[in-house]
Amino acid sequence: MRFRAKILALSVVTAIMAYSWRDTFVAESLRGAKVLVTGASTGIGEQMAYHYASFGAQIIITARRENVLKKVAEKCLELGAQKALYVPGDMSNTTDPEKVVKFAVEALGGLDYLVLNHIGPSPFAMWDGDVEHVRWLMQVNFLSYLQMTSSALPHLEKTGGSIVVVSSMLGKMCTPFVGPYTATKFSLSGFFGTLQHELAMQRKNVTVTICVLGLIDTQSAMDKIKGYTSMKAYPATDAALHIIKAGATRQRESFYPLYTYFGSLFRDWFPFLRDLFIQNSYNYEP
Ligand SMILES: NC(=O)c1ccc[n+]([C@@H]2O[C@H](COP(=O)([O-])OP(=O)(O)OC[C@H]3O[C@@H](n4cnc5c(N)ncnc54)[C@H](OP(=O)(O)O)[C@@H]3O)[C@@H](O)[C@H]2O)c1
């Protein structure tokens, strides 16, 4: 009898989870959508640009390298984007975030999605005490996100738009070799988690989606972890599509791949075993 009750409870929980995780995304909702994607010259940002393009969105892409952006924008037009423009910007420069948003709003006549994805390069190594690098990375990976959000919010309020923040499992759980990067991702979780509450309490029709990603097979990530770990990396194009769907369906927090959800859920249950597992999953000789 007890066994049956347990099976029943498990089935109910599974059914609720399957219902809440069902795919409610409607591709048509992105046709003509006005989208700004940052860090779109390579990696996940580039893949997001291609997906938005194939859904018929109007896109502005930004990063530092103009020649690369030009090629990505051309491919977006081939894939079906209603509009695809690019604007070079360096997010370590404190005036560029506002300039980029201004360009996007003027070129598109408004904004539906602000997709914050860019990151500055940071070494995969034990922290060497370099505080200046952390300060610089905070500007690129964190403060520029806030500057763009601040500039875009009035426009997003007009359209009932969305802010999509690309974060990481490393914004939820501490691991070695990534101190400065992790600091910026934890900051994003804290700030944008607060903003979610405040927008809801002010009854503003703007949503914030925080995407928690695991290891993704972009060139920069693969180069960094080479020799340190043999962890499986997931495809950038799938991660990009997951982020777009999460934003379009106005989810609060979204996880890709699924292990990041369970990792976040069970993070603090067995801290000793967790830390042992993390430290032993890297190749390192002091
Ligand atoms: N790949 C992973 O394993 C992984 C895991 C978890 C989370 N994520 C998150 O996913 C997002 C994308 O990661 P990714 O692996 O696709 O990164 P990536 O391939 O290294 O791309 C980074 C992008 O940011 C741009 N960028 C770099 N410095 C910049 C600056 N100072 N100003 C403006 N743009 C700058 C780069 O273009 P330019 O060089 O042309 O400027 C590039 O377009 C990040 O938020 C990352 O934290 C990635």
The ligand as an SDF file (V2000), in Angstrom:
LIG
                    3D

 48 52  0  0  0  0  0  0  0  0999 V2000
   30.4240   28.5750  -23.5020 N   0  0  0  0  0  0  0  0  0  0  0  0
   30.1200   28.1280  -22.2980 C   0  0  0  0  0  0  0  0  0  0  0  0
   30.5510   27.0170  -21.8740 O   0  0  0  0  0  0  0  0  0  0  0  0
   29.2070   28.9140  -21.4150 C   0  0  0  0  0  0  0  0  0  0  0  0
   28.7500   28.3100  -20.2230 C   0  0  0  0  0  0  0  0  0  0  0  0
   27.9070   29.0190  -19.4000 C   0  0  0  0  0  0  0  0  0  0  0  0
   27.5210   30.3050  -19.7430 C   0  0  0  0  0  0  0  0  0  0  0  0
   27.9780   30.8720  -20.8770 N   0  0  0  0  0  0  0  0  0  0  0  0
   27.5780   32.2540  -21.1830 C   0  0  0  0  0  0  0  0  0  0  0  0
   27.1410   32.3580  -22.5160 O   0  0  0  0  0  0  0  0  0  0  0  0
   27.4590   33.6610  -23.0300 C   0  0  0  0  0  0  0  0  0  0  0  0
   28.1910   33.5210  -24.3430 C   0  0  0  0  0  0  0  0  0  0  0  0
   29.3540   32.7360  -24.1350 O   0  0  0  0  0  0  0  0  0  0  0  0
   30.2320   32.2280  -25.3720 P   0  0  0  0  0  0  0  0  0  0  0  0
   30.9390   31.0020  -24.9380 O   0  0  0  0  0  0  0  0  0  0  0  0
   29.3990   32.2170  -26.5880 O   0  0  0  0  0  0  0  0  0  0  0  0
   31.2850   33.4120  -25.4550 O   0  0  0  0  0  0  0  0  0  0  0  0
   32.3200   33.7840  -26.6580 P   0  0  0  0  0  0  0  0  0  0  0  0
   32.2350   32.7800  -27.7400 O   0  0  0  0  0  0  0  0  0  0  0  0
   33.6330   34.0410  -26.0060 O   0  0  0  0  0  0  0  0  0  0  0  0
   31.7270   35.1560  -27.2130 O   0  0  0  0  0  0  0  0  0  0  0  0
   31.8400   36.3280  -26.4690 C   0  0  0  0  0  0  0  0  0  0  0  0
   31.2310   37.4520  -27.2770 C   0  0  0  0  0  0  0  0  0  0  0  0
   31.3960   38.6670  -26.5330 O   0  0  0  0  0  0  0  0  0  0  0  0
   32.0710   39.6220  -27.3520 C   0  0  0  0  0  0  0  0  0  0  0  0
   32.9200   40.4650  -26.5300 N   0  0  0  0  0  0  0  0  0  0  0  0
   34.0860   40.1300  -25.9060 C   0  0  0  0  0  0  0  0  0  0  0  0
   34.5830   41.1910  -25.2610 N   0  0  0  0  0  0  0  0  0  0  0  0
   33.7430   42.2160  -25.4860 C   0  0  0  0  0  0  0  0  0  0  0  0
   33.7470   43.5780  -25.1170 C   0  0  0  0  0  0  0  0  0  0  0  0
   34.7230   44.1190  -24.3640 N   0  0  0  0  0  0  0  0  0  0  0  0
   32.7210   44.3760  -25.5300 N   0  0  0  0  0  0  0  0  0  0  0  0
   31.7390   43.8540  -26.2980 C   0  0  0  0  0  0  0  0  0  0  0  0
   31.6690   42.5840  -26.6860 N   0  0  0  0  0  0  0  0  0  0  0  0
   32.6770   41.7680  -26.2920 C   0  0  0  0  0  0  0  0  0  0  0  0
   32.8620   38.7890  -28.3720 C   0  0  0  0  0  0  0  0  0  0  0  0
   33.0580   39.4550  -29.5930 O   0  0  0  0  0  0  0  0  0  0  0  0
   34.2770   40.4320  -29.9400 P   0  0  0  0  0  0  0  0  0  0  0  0
   35.5350   39.6910  -29.5900 O   0  0  0  0  0  0  0  0  0  0  0  0
   34.1040   40.6760  -31.3940 O   0  0  0  0  0  0  0  0  0  0  0  0
   34.0600   41.6520  -29.1240 O   0  0  0  0  0  0  0  0  0  0  0  0
   31.8770   37.6410  -28.6070 C   0  0  0  0  0  0  0  0  0  0  0  0
   30.9200   38.0110  -29.5590 O   0  0  0  0  0  0  0  0  0  0  0  0
   28.2610   34.3530  -21.9360 C   0  0  0  0  0  0  0  0  0  0  0  0
   27.4240   35.1970  -21.1820 O   0  0  0  0  0  0  0  0  0  0  0  0
   28.7530   33.2090  -21.0730 C   0  0  0  0  0  0  0  0  0  0  0  0
   29.0000   33.5860  -19.7470 O   0  0  0  0  0  0  0  0  0  0  0  0
   28.8210   30.2130  -21.7250 C   0  0  0  0  0  0  0  0  0  0  0  0
  1  2  1  0
  2  3  2  0
  2  4  1  0
  4  5  1  0
  4 48  2  0
  5  6  2  0
  6  7  1  0
  7  8  2  0
  8  9  1  0
  8 48  1  0
  9 10  1  0
  9 46  1  0
 10 11  1  0
 11 12  1  0
 11 44  1  0
 12 13  1  0
 13 14  1  0
 14 15  2  0
 14 16  1  0
 14 17  1  0
 17 18  1  0
 18 19  2  0
 18 20  1  0
 18 21  1  0
 21 22  1  0
 22 23  1  0
 23 24  1  0
 23 42  1  0
 24 25  1  0
 25 26  1  0
 25 36  1  0
 26 27  1  0
 26 35  1  0
 27 28  2  0
 28 29  1  0
 29 30  1  0
 29 35  2  0
 30 31  1  0
 30 32  2  0
 32 33  1  0
 33 34  2  0
 34 35  1  0
 36 37  1  0
 36 42  1  0
 37 38  1  0
 38 39  2  0
 38 40  1  0
 38 41  1  0
 42 43  1  0
 44 45  1  0
 44 46  1  0
 46 47  1  0
M  CHG  2   8   1  16  -1
M  END
$$$$
